[in-house]
Amino acid sequence: MSETVAIEFEEEIMLLLVHAGAARSAAISALRLAREGLFSEAQQQLAAANASISAAHQQQTALISLDEGSGKLPVTLILVHAQDHLMNAMLIQDLAGEIIELYRRTAAGGIDA
């Protein structure tokens, strides 16, 4: 891999990290807002998390397409780190949605609310 390609590869990985980090932050923000009973704002943060997950997934797809499934790109620590961030962000987003629903039902006074 040439130095130019290696730099481009690192930039693509960093974008993946940025989007995954933004998604995680938005999901955690949504949880905190819901805990305070601010459900509309929490939903906005969940939507922001979803948008960041989508951007991260597009970035991940771009990296996969660069590799073409043939092992052309090196598996580096930063790539593993970025993938870990994405998977954690996705998990937090899913759990945040469920926990926010529990907060909402509790605030409404019942499980079926």
Residue pairs with C-beta under 8 A, 6 or more apart in sequence:
1 9
1 72
1 73
1 74
9 63
9 66
9 73
10 78
12 59
12 62
12 63
12 66
13 63
13 76
13 78
13 79
13 82
14 78
14 82
15 59
16 56
16 59
16 60
16 63
16 82
16 83
16 85
16 86
17 78
17 81
17 82
17 85
19 52
19 53
19 55
19 56
19 59
19 86
20 52
20 53
20 56
20 82
20 85
20 86
20 88
20 89
21 85
21 89
22 48
22 49
22 52
23 49
23 50
23 52
23 53
23 56
23 89
23 90
23 92
23 93
24 49
24 85
24 88
24 89
24 92
26 45
26 46
26 48
26 49
26 52
27 45
27 46
27 49
27 89
27 92
27 93
27 96
28 92
28 96
29 45
30 42
30 43
30 44
30 45
30 46
30 49
30 96
30 100
31 42
31 96
31 99
31 100
33 39
33 41
33 42
33 45
34 42
34 99
34 100
34 103
34 104
35 103
37 103
37 107
39 100
39 103
39 104
39 107
42 100
43 100
46 93
46 96
46 97
46 100
49 89
49 93
49 96
50 93
52 89
53 86
53 89
53 90
53 93
56 86
56 89
57 86
60 83
60 86
63 73
63 79
66 72
66 73
67 73
73 79
104 113
105 111
105 112
105 113
